[in-house]
Amino acid sequence: MSLIKSISGIRGTIGGRTGDNLTPIDTVKFAAAYGTWLKNNSKDKKLKVVVGRDARISGKMVQDLTMNTLTGLGIDVIDIDLSTTPTVEIAVPLENADGGIILTASHNPKQWNALKLLNSKGEFLDGVEGAKILEYAEQDNFNFSEVDDLGSITRKDNYMDIHIEEVLKLKLVDAKKIKKACFKVVVDGVNSSGGIVIPQLLKKMGVEVIELYCEPNGHFPHNPEPLKEHLTDICELVKKEKADFGIVVDPDVDRLAFIDENGEMFGEEYTLVACADYVLSKTPGNTVSNLSSSRALSDVTKKHGGEYKASAVGEVNVVKLMKDSNAVIGGEGNGGIIYPESHYGRDSLVGVGLFLTHLAEKNISVSELRKEYTAYFMSKNKIQLTPEIDVDSILKTMEEKYKNEEVSTVDGVKIDFPENWVHLRKSNTEPIIRIYTEAKSQAKADALAEDMIKEIEKIIA
């Protein structure tokens, strides 16, 4: 069991000993640290925070602890209850709130939960802000409000409906074209919030929906990370039902994957590529993804005359670079779509609206759409190291060796070769080097990774 504290929040398994797991004590301490940070950054005004959760079994317990801790600090709470990460993100500015908390461990298994923290814009906190909250949590020295100054809790159950309406208002989401296409779609909601909101969105756009694992009971029927090896059931059901495609989301609905009409993965990396292709065809501009995302986004961006940039891994880094470069769309290769016309956060509802409009306009199958983009293949590996090995020195040696190639040191070392790339990153929590490669065949991606592993092992020897 485990408790992981980072600048983006606190994440852990339910049960066990305080300090080793996400126990009620740890939940209260971290919620109090966030509330204290908000109060210390306000000018003595009454504060308001939006709180929502995914459908995890522990969600209600963790939510009640979090909300009551905030009210104990004199902070008012807008309780939007069962929700999604992007729904909470759009609710914060709509409620004119000072922050937001999403109770979700994203793609982690059901025994995990987490507190993810937002600022007044509904965006994730940056490193400095997150570090300050961790500091407050360690100090464990909180000043709670007296009885006449306690906060209140206001329940608002309609925010997933509001989120759907916000998506349908987007200029590039055309519900009429989607309805005319008469799509038949299978949805795997992994028994969480996506099982409610994705089918509702699709039905609003005139799509025939077949629901698979859409009961929000928190009992995930398969590993909730939307990867090929976990999605055999929906792949089979798409073929059996002769559906046009399948849609898969993770428990908090910020990652989006598609299955084509043949029951094959469209590819999580290509969710962003296809959505960007559509957005750029209507609103030319720049794009951003992280350094470990596919080169296919760069190809599509150049095709439309825009400039592609790569950020360090992490949503907050992608968002910052998107703002700095005025990107019209961006995200992460794990199926996370960030579309600033809506908000600066990964949003599967927005991704569904853009992807389906793109498909309806082209009037082709999902497999045919996939063939329009360069086929790239990834290999993801890691090297286990002993704690005394200097990882930074290894990365510096690799950077120097390949200095005649296109090298980025924004986040570890990424080496762009003409036909492929490799990204070497050290873990912040364990002595390993992550090795991501991409090439135009799986064999070449695997071979490049093997070569890099051998080179690093020579440096260590």
C-alpha positions as CSV (number, residue, x, y, z in Angstrom):
1,M,0.0,0.0,0.0
2,S,1.2,3.5,-0.6
3,L,0.9,7.3,-0.1
4,I,2.4,9.5,-2.7
5,K,2.8,13.3,-2.1
6,S,3.6,15.5,-5.0
7,I,3.1,19.1,-6.1
8,S,0.0,18.0,-8.0
9,G,-1.8,16.5,-5.0
10,I,-1.8,13.6,-2.6
11,R,-2.5,10.0,-3.8
12,G,-2.8,6.8,-1.9
13,T,-4.5,3.6,-1.1
14,I,-7.5,3.4,1.2
15,G,-7.0,1.8,4.6
16,G,-3.9,1.0,6.6
17,R,-1.7,3.1,8.8
18,T,-1.7,6.9,8.9
19,G,1.2,8.4,6.8
20,D,1.5,5.2,4.8
21,N,-1.8,5.3,3.0
22,L,-4.6,7.7,2.2
23,T,-6.4,7.4,5.6
24,P,-9.0,9.8,6.9
25,I,-6.3,11.6,8.9
26,D,-4.2,12.1,5.8
27,T,-7.2,13.3,3.8
28,V,-8.1,15.9,6.5
29,K,-4.5,17.1,6.8
30,F,-4.0,17.6,3.1
31,A,-7.4,19.3,2.7
32,A,-6.6,21.6,5.6
33,A,-3.2,22.4,4.0
34,Y,-5.0,23.4,0.7
35,G,-7.6,25.5,2.6
36,T,-4.8,27.2,4.6
37,W,-2.9,28.0,1.4
38,L,-6.1,29.6,-0.1
39,K,-6.7,31.7,3.1
40,N,-3.1,32.9,3.2
41,N,-3.4,34.0,-0.4
42,S,-6.7,35.8,0.0
43,K,-7.4,39.3,1.3
44,D,-9.7,38.3,4.2
45,K,-12.6,37.5,2.0
46,K,-15.0,34.7,2.3
47,L,-13.6,31.8,0.2
48,K,-15.5,29.3,-2.0
49,V,-14.2,25.9,-3.3
50,V,-15.8,23.5,-5.8
51,V,-15.5,19.8,-4.8
52,G,-16.4,16.8,-7.0
53,R,-15.5,13.2,-7.2
54,D,-15.4,10.2,-9.6
55,A,-17.4,7.0,-8.8
56,R,-14.7,5.2,-6.6
57,I,-16.0,3.2,-3.7
58,S,-14.1,5.5,-1.3
59,G,-15.2,8.7,-3.1
60,K,-18.1,9.7,-0.8
61,M,-16.1,9.1,2.4
62,V,-13.1,11.1,1.1
63,Q,-15.4,13.8,-0.3
64,D,-17.2,14.3,3.1
65,L,-13.9,14.5,4.9
66,T,-12.6,17.0,2.5
67,M,-15.7,19.2,2.4
68,N,-16.1,19.3,6.2
69,T,-12.4,20.1,6.7
70,L,-12.8,23.1,4.4
71,T,-16.0,24.3,6.2
72,G,-14.1,23.9,9.4
73,L,-11.6,26.5,8.0
74,G,-14.5,28.9,7.3
75,I,-14.6,28.1,3.5
76,D,-17.8,27.7,1.6
77,V,-18.1,24.6,-0.5
78,I,-20.0,24.0,-3.8
79,D,-20.6,20.2,-3.7
80,I,-21.1,18.9,-7.3
81,D,-20.7,15.3,-6.1
82,L,-20.4,12.6,-8.8
83,S,-18.5,14.4,-11.5
84,T,-15.4,14.4,-13.8
85,T,-12.1,16.1,-13.6
86,P,-12.9,18.5,-16.5
87,T,-16.4,19.2,-15.1
88,V,-14.9,20.4,-11.8
89,E,-12.4,22.5,-13.9
90,I,-15.2,24.3,-15.8
91,A,-17.3,24.7,-12.6
92,V,-14.7,26.7,-10.7
93,P,-14.8,29.8,-13.0
94,L,-18.6,29.4,-13.6
95,E,-19.1,29.5,-9.8
96,N,-16.6,32.3,-9.4
97,A,-14.8,30.1,-6.9
98,D,-11.4,30.5,-5.4
99,G,-10.3,26.9,-6.2
100,G,-11.4,23.3,-6.7
101,I,-10.7,19.8,-5.5
102,I,-11.3,16.7,-7.6
103,L,-11.3,13.4,-5.6
104,T,-10.0,10.9,-8.1
105,A,-7.0,8.7,-8.6
106,S,-7.5,8.9,-12.4
107,H,-6.5,5.6,-14.0
108,N,-5.3,3.9,-10.8
109,P,-7.1,0.8,-9.6
110,K,-10.2,1.0,-7.3
111,Q,-8.3,0.9,-4.0
112,W,-6.6,4.2,-4.8
113,N,-8.0,7.7,-4.3
114,A,-6.5,11.2,-4.5
115,L,-7.0,14.9,-3.9
116,K,-6.2,16.9,-7.1
117,L,-6.0,20.7,-6.5
118,L,-7.1,23.5,-8.8
119,N,-6.6,27.3,-8.7
120,S,-9.3,30.0,-9.3
121,K,-9.1,29.5,-13.0
122,G,-10.0,25.8,-12.7
123,E,-6.4,24.8,-13.6
124,F,-3.9,22.6,-11.8
125,L,-1.5,24.3,-9.4
126,D,2.0,25.0,-10.5
127,G,5.1,23.6,-8.8
128,V,5.6,26.5,-6.4
129,E,2.0,26.5,-5.2
130,G,2.0,22.7,-4.8
131,A,5.2,22.8,-2.8
132,K,3.8,25.3,-0.4
133,I,0.8,23.1,0.3
134,L,3.1,20.2,1.0
135,E,5.0,22.4,3.4
136,Y,1.8,23.3,5.2
137,A,0.8,19.6,5.4
138,E,4.1,18.7,6.9
139,Q,3.9,21.5,9.5
140,D,0.5,20.2,10.6
141,N,-0.3,23.5,12.3
142,F,-3.8,24.6,11.2
143,N,-6.0,27.4,12.6
144,F,-9.6,26.4,12.3
145,S,-12.6,28.8,12.4
146,E,-14.7,29.5,15.4
147,V,-18.4,28.4,15.5
148,D,-19.9,31.6,14.0
149,D,-17.4,31.6,11.1
150,L,-17.8,28.0,9.8
151,G,-18.3,27.6,6.1
152,S,-21.4,26.2,4.4
153,I,-22.0,23.4,1.9
154,T,-24.3,24.0,-1.2
155,R,-25.2,21.0,-3.3
156,K,-25.4,21.4,-7.1
157,D,-26.3,18.2,-8.9
158,N,-26.5,19.5,-12.5
159,Y,-22.9,20.3,-13.4
160,M,-22.4,17.3,-15.8
161,D,-25.5,18.6,-17.7
162,I,-24.0,22.1,-17.7
163,H,-20.7,20.7,-19.0
164,I,-22.5,18.9,-21.8
165,E,-24.2,22.2,-22.8
166,E,-20.8,24.0,-22.7
167,V,-19.4,21.5,-25.1
168,L,-22.4,21.7,-27.5
169,K,-21.9,25.5,-27.5
170,L,-18.4,25.2,-29.0
171,K,-18.3,26.6,-32.5
172,L,-16.4,23.6,-33.9
173,V,-18.7,21.0,-32.3
174,D,-21.6,20.5,-34.8
175,A,-24.3,18.3,-33.3
176,K,-26.4,18.6,-36.5
177,K,-23.7,17.1,-38.7
178,I,-23.1,14.4,-36.1
179,K,-26.8,13.5,-35.9
180,K,-27.0,13.3,-39.7
181,A,-24.1,10.8,-39.7
182,C,-26.3,8.3,-37.8
183,F,-23.4,6.9,-35.7
184,K,-23.8,3.8,-33.6
185,V,-21.3,3.8,-30.8
186,V,-20.2,1.5,-27.9
187,V,-19.2,3.3,-24.7
188,D,-17.0,1.8,-22.0
189,G,-17.4,4.0,-18.9
190,V,-15.3,1.7,-16.6
191,N,-18.2,1.9,-14.1
192,S,-17.4,5.5,-13.2
193,S,-18.6,9.0,-14.0
194,G,-17.9,8.6,-17.8
195,G,-20.6,6.0,-17.9
196,I,-23.2,8.7,-17.2
197,V,-21.8,11.8,-19.0
198,I,-20.4,10.3,-22.2
199,P,-23.7,8.5,-23.2
200,Q,-25.7,11.6,-22.3
201,L,-23.5,13.8,-24.5
202,L,-23.7,11.3,-27.4
203,K,-27.5,11.1,-27.1
204,K,-27.8,14.9,-27.2
205,M,-25.9,14.8,-30.5
206,G,-28.2,12.1,-32.0
207,V,-25.9,9.2,-31.6
208,E,-27.2,5.6,-31.0
209,V,-25.4,4.4,-27.8
210,I,-24.6,0.9,-26.6
211,E,-23.5,1.0,-23.0
212,L,-20.8,-1.2,-21.6
213,Y,-19.7,-0.9,-17.9
214,C,-21.6,2.4,-17.5
215,E,-22.9,1.8,-14.0
216,P,-21.1,4.3,-11.7
217,N,-20.5,1.9,-8.8
218,G,-16.7,2.2,-8.6
219,H,-16.2,-1.5,-9.3
220,F,-13.8,-1.3,-12.3
221,P,-14.4,-4.3,-14.5
222,H,-10.9,-4.1,-15.9
223,N,-7.7,-2.2,-15.3
224,P,-9.0,1.4,-15.7
225,E,-6.1,2.7,-17.8
226,P,-7.4,2.8,-21.4
227,L,-4.7,0.7,-23.0
228,K,-5.2,-2.1,-25.6
229,E,-4.5,-5.0,-23.3
230,H,-7.3,-3.9,-21.0
231,L,-10.0,-3.3,-23.6
232,T,-10.8,-6.7,-25.1
233,D,-14.5,-6.6,-24.1
234,I,-15.3,-3.3,-26.0
235,C,-13.2,-4.4,-29.0
236,E,-15.3,-7.6,-29.3
237,L,-18.6,-5.7,-28.6
238,V,-18.0,-3.1,-31.4
239,K,-17.6,-6.0,-33.9
240,K,-20.6,-7.9,-32.5
241,E,-22.9,-4.9,-32.6
242,K,-21.5,-3.8,-36.0
243,A,-21.0,-0.4,-34.4
244,D,-19.2,2.5,-36.2
245,F,-16.7,2.8,-33.4
246,G,-16.1,2.5,-29.6
247,I,-15.3,5.2,-27.0
248,V,-13.3,4.5,-23.8
249,V,-12.6,6.9,-21.0
250,D,-10.8,6.5,-17.7
251,P,-12.6,6.9,-14.3
252,D,-12.3,10.8,-14.1
253,V,-12.9,11.3,-17.9
254,D,-9.8,13.2,-18.9
255,R,-8.3,10.5,-21.1
256,L,-10.0,9.4,-24.3
257,A,-9.5,6.4,-26.6
258,F,-11.3,5.2,-29.7
259,I,-11.8,1.7,-31.1
260,D,-12.4,1.5,-34.9
261,E,-15.2,-0.4,-36.6
262,N,-13.0,-3.6,-36.8
263,G,-12.4,-3.7,-33.1
264,E,-8.9,-2.3,-33.4
265,M,-7.4,0.5,-31.3
266,F,-7.3,3.9,-33.1
267,G,-4.4,4.6,-30.8
268,E,-4.4,6.9,-27.7
269,E,-1.7,9.0,-29.2
270,Y,-3.9,9.6,-32.3
271,T,-6.9,11.0,-30.3
272,L,-5.1,14.3,-30.1
273,V,-3.7,14.0,-33.6
274,A,-7.1,13.6,-35.2
275,C,-8.7,16.4,-33.0
276,A,-5.9,18.7,-33.8
277,D,-6.1,18.0,-37.6
278,Y,-9.8,19.0,-37.4
279,V,-9.2,22.2,-35.3
280,L,-6.3,23.3,-37.4
281,S,-8.3,22.9,-40.6
282,K,-10.7,25.5,-39.2
283,T,-8.5,27.7,-37.1
284,P,-4.8,27.5,-38.2
285,G,-2.3,28.0,-35.4
286,N,0.2,26.3,-33.1
287,T,0.0,23.1,-31.1
288,V,1.7,21.7,-28.0
289,S,2.2,18.2,-26.4
290,N,4.7,16.8,-24.1
291,L,8.1,15.4,-25.1
292,S,7.0,11.8,-24.8
293,S,4.1,12.3,-27.2
294,S,4.0,11.1,-30.9
295,R,5.7,13.0,-33.7
296,A,2.4,12.6,-35.6
297,L,1.1,15.8,-33.9
298,S,4.1,17.8,-35.3
299,D,3.4,16.3,-38.8
300,V,-0.2,17.4,-38.7
301,T,0.6,20.9,-37.4
302,K,3.2,21.5,-40.1
303,K,0.7,20.3,-42.7
304,H,-1.6,23.1,-41.6
305,G,1.2,25.7,-41.5
306,G,1.5,25.9,-37.7
307,E,4.3,25.5,-35.3
308,Y,4.6,22.5,-32.9
309,K,6.3,22.8,-29.5
310,A,7.0,20.1,-26.9
311,S,6.8,20.7,-23.1
312,A,8.1,18.8,-20.1
313,V,5.8,15.9,-19.1
314,G,2.9,16.9,-17.0
315,E,-0.4,18.7,-17.7
316,V,0.6,21.9,-16.0
317,N,3.7,22.1,-18.2
318,V,1.7,21.6,-21.4
319,V,-0.8,24.3,-20.4
320,K,1.9,26.8,-19.6
321,L,3.6,26.3,-23.0
322,M,0.2,26.4,-24.8
323,K,-0.4,29.8,-23.2
324,D,3.1,31.0,-24.0
325,S,2.8,29.9,-27.7
326,N,-0.9,30.8,-28.2
327,A,-1.6,27.2,-29.2
328,V,-5.1,26.5,-30.5
329,I,-5.1,22.9,-29.3
330,G,-2.7,20.7,-27.3
331,G,-2.6,17.9,-24.8
332,E,-0.9,14.7,-24.0
333,G,-0.4,11.5,-25.9
334,N,-2.3,9.5,-23.4
335,G,-5.6,10.7,-25.0
336,G,-5.8,14.0,-23.2
337,I,-7.3,16.9,-25.3
338,I,-6.8,20.5,-24.1
339,Y,-8.8,22.9,-26.2
340,P,-8.5,26.5,-24.9
341,E,-11.8,27.6,-26.5
342,S,-13.4,25.5,-23.7
343,H,-10.8,25.5,-20.9
344,Y,-7.2,24.7,-20.1
345,G,-7.6,21.1,-19.0
346,R,-7.8,17.6,-20.5
347,D,-11.4,17.0,-21.4
348,S,-12.8,13.8,-23.0
349,L,-16.2,15.5,-23.6
350,V,-14.6,18.2,-25.7
351,G,-12.5,15.5,-27.5
352,V,-15.6,13.4,-28.3
353,G,-17.4,16.5,-29.8
354,L,-14.4,17.5,-31.9
355,F,-13.6,13.9,-33.1
356,L,-17.2,13.1,-34.1
357,T,-17.6,16.4,-36.0
358,H,-14.3,15.7,-37.8
359,L,-15.5,12.1,-38.7
360,A,-19.0,13.3,-39.8
361,E,-17.5,16.0,-42.0
362,K,-15.1,13.6,-43.7
363,N,-17.8,10.9,-44.0
364,I,-15.3,8.1,-43.7
365,S,-14.8,5.2,-41.3
366,V,-12.5,5.5,-38.2
367,S,-10.1,3.0,-39.7
368,E,-9.9,5.1,-42.9
369,L,-9.3,8.2,-40.8
370,R,-6.4,6.5,-39.0
371,K,-4.8,5.7,-42.3
372,E,-4.6,9.5,-43.1
373,Y,-1.9,9.9,-40.4
374,T,1.7,8.7,-40.5
375,A,1.9,5.4,-38.6
376,Y,4.3,5.7,-35.7
377,F,5.1,3.0,-33.1
378,M,6.3,3.5,-29.5
379,S,8.4,1.4,-27.1
380,K,8.3,2.2,-23.4
381,N,11.1,0.8,-21.2
382,K,13.0,1.5,-18.0
383,I,16.4,0.7,-16.5
384,Q,16.6,-0.1,-12.8
385,L,19.6,1.6,-11.2
386,T,21.1,1.4,-7.8
387,P,20.6,4.5,-5.6
388,E,24.2,5.5,-5.6
389,I,24.3,5.9,-9.4
390,D,24.3,9.5,-10.6
391,V,21.4,9.6,-13.1
392,D,22.0,13.2,-14.0
393,S,25.6,12.4,-15.0
394,I,24.3,9.5,-17.3
395,L,21.9,11.9,-19.0
396,K,24.6,14.5,-19.5
397,T,26.8,11.9,-21.1
398,M,24.1,10.9,-23.5
399,E,23.3,14.6,-24.3
400,E,27.0,15.2,-25.1
401,K,27.3,12.0,-27.3
402,Y,24.4,13.1,-29.5
403,K,25.0,16.8,-29.5
404,N,25.0,16.8,-33.4
405,E,21.4,15.7,-33.4
406,E,18.4,17.8,-32.4
407,V,18.5,17.5,-28.5
408,S,16.1,18.9,-25.9
409,T,17.0,19.0,-22.2
410,V,13.7,20.5,-21.1
411,D,12.8,17.3,-19.3
412,G,15.6,14.7,-19.2
413,V,17.2,14.3,-22.6
414,K,15.2,13.9,-25.8
415,I,17.1,13.1,-29.0
416,D,15.3,13.6,-32.3
417,F,16.8,11.7,-35.2
418,P,15.5,12.1,-38.8
419,E,13.4,9.0,-38.7
420,N,12.8,8.4,-34.9
421,W,13.4,9.7,-31.4
422,V,14.3,8.6,-27.9
423,H,13.3,10.3,-24.6
424,L,15.3,9.6,-21.5
425,R,13.8,10.7,-18.2
426,K,14.7,10.0,-14.6
427,S,12.0,9.1,-12.1
428,N,11.5,11.5,-9.2
429,T,10.5,8.7,-6.8
430,E,12.8,5.7,-7.6
431,P,16.3,5.1,-9.1
432,I,15.2,4.4,-12.7
433,I,15.6,5.9,-16.1
434,R,12.5,5.8,-18.3
435,I,13.3,5.2,-22.0
436,Y,10.6,6.1,-24.6
437,T,11.2,5.6,-28.3
438,E,9.2,6.1,-31.4
439,A,9.8,4.9,-35.0
440,K,7.9,4.0,-38.1
441,S,7.7,0.3,-37.1
442,Q,7.5,-1.5,-33.8
443,A,10.6,-3.4,-34.5
444,K,12.6,-0.2,-35.1
445,A,11.2,1.4,-32.0
446,D,12.1,-1.7,-29.9
447,A,15.6,-1.9,-31.5
448,L,16.3,1.8,-30.8
449,A,15.3,1.3,-27.1
450,E,17.6,-1.8,-26.9
451,D,20.5,0.2,-28.3
452,M,20.0,3.0,-25.8
453,I,19.8,0.6,-22.9
454,K,23.1,-1.0,-24.0
455,E,24.7,2.5,-24.3
456,I,23.6,3.4,-20.8
457,E,24.7,0.1,-19.3
458,K,28.2,0.8,-20.8
459,I,28.3,4.2,-19.1
460,I,27.4,2.6,-15.8
461,A,29.9,-0.2,-16.1
